[in-house]
Amino acid sequence: MRSAYSVETVRTAERELMARLPEGALMQRAAAGLAAACADLLGRVYGSRVVLLVGSGDNGGDALYAGARLARRGAGVTAVLLAPERAHAGGLAALRRAGGRVVSAGAAEGAVQGAQGVEELVERADLVVDGIVGIGGKGGLRPDAVPLAAAAQRSRGAVVAVDLPSGVDADTGEVRGAAVRADLTVTFGTHKPGLLVDPAREYAGSVRLVDIGLDLPAEPELEALQHADVARLLPVPRAESDKYRRGVVGIAAGSARYPGAAVLAVAGALRGGAGAVRYVGPAGEAVLTRFPETLVSDQGPKHAGRVQAWVVGPGAGDDAATVGEVLAAEVPVLVDADGLRLAETGVVRARRAPTLMTPHAGEAAALLGVDREEVEGGRLAAVRELAGRYGATVLLKGSTTLVADSGGGAVRVNPTGTSWLATAGSGDVLSGLAGSLLAAGLSAVDAGSVGAYVHGLAGRLAADGAPVGAHDVAEAVPEAWRNVLG
């Protein structure tokens, strides 16, 4: 399990650790890890050209001390200071002793003439180290740093961010202005939420975690499941299991206009771990033609037979009566697609059994009464607000899929997936898959996060770098499941 902690939590842990260590020891730990990561990226350190973009905070100090280590190994290191009078004094002294150069971003020094010369210096570098702003930065880069970030983007070399790309919000993943785009982010002690959540995640590149000995709380702000975590949660039948003991999931989906949504939701459900799938709706013939093992009824959810969980909404059109009937059931319910706009807030809040809602950004925006761009720019805030408003577990689909519980606690972030999953019907497959996991006995948070993980992995396997259809994703779920179990 990968964990991410807020800036306040990290700062508290750093202060407690620094009180027990000699002065400067913590920064030296961070600088050593940063220098090692930079050396690995360069391959050949001796003779390489390294430019440090140095702000006034501790990130600038980390960059300077790391630059000194690289200079001692034969790299030509130049530090560009955005605020010379506030640069880390110890780091500057260490860099100069190691033979590094120091220039100002806004004035001529030595062979570098003015702002244009500094930008050319950055562009010619083999490696650019972003130490402009630390994890407490808000609201994008200051105007004087924007040209340097642009020059780093144009640089022929790699860009390494210190702890977090400058200009992104560490706690929310929001990017409100210009920001550095890194090829590698070297983060210290723990991941920060912005490294796991878009849009900030796109700016971080690959992430390398350096352990500096922080003592962190048991519950993080964010957590990301990994193969071992998912393997422990996947339902596996025992010798005495039968189809009913494994769980039965009901699918109330599809319409005359959208029968394919029902077929795809059933496809996902059949591969999700439950022992049987009951289908209720007008697409029974299409479902049976594709999946004859499905138990089909046209008598409505109340008369479909016993289920351990329901999925309602994909392709449902305006069938509010079916949505209401499913929400009245005393079993876990997954609500998706059309069901989201037909589900009344008060009805969802009043349910005693778990509810899992699975909107994409557009649907979440409609439920919150905001623009889609606001949801996409602040995904953590949106998923938490929806979970609290509906008293439900919410799975917010997108480039970063998040799962939040109404009771608070760590938000789950899904690390799998591919942009090829942005295809019609993919969400229907996910609904069926996660609903089946609910029926198999997983909690709403686990069903949502495990379903998203397996679905994302299936999307990668099915696409393999090429366009893919939703039915291909469903067919790849067993392979993804085996991949997780090893």
Buried (B, 14 or more C-beta within 10 A) or exposed (E): EBBBBBBEBBBBBBEEBBEEBEEBEBBBBBBBBBBBBBBEBBEEBEEBBBBBBBBBBBBBBBBBBBBBBBBBBEBBBBBBBBBBEEBBEBBBEBBBEBEBBBBBBBEEBEEBEEBEBBBBBBBEBBBBBBBBBBBBBBEBBBEEBBBBBBBBBEBEBBBBBBBBBBBBBBBBBBBBBBBBBBBBBBBBBBBBBBBBBBBBBBBBBEBBBBEBBBEBEEEBBBBBBBBEBBBEBBBEEEEEEEBEEBBBBBBBBBBEEBBBBBBBBBBBBBBBBBBBBBBBBBBBEBBBEBBEEBBBBEEBBEEBEEBBBBBBBBBBBEBBEBBBBBBEBEBBBBBBBBBBBBBEEEBBEEBEBBBBBBBBBBBBBBBBEBEBEBBBBBBBBBBBBBBBBBBBBBBBBBBBBBBBBBEEEBBBBBBBBBEBBBBEBBBBBBBBBBBBBBBBBBBBBBBBBBBBBBBBBBBBBBBEEEEBBBBBBBBBBEEBBEBBEE
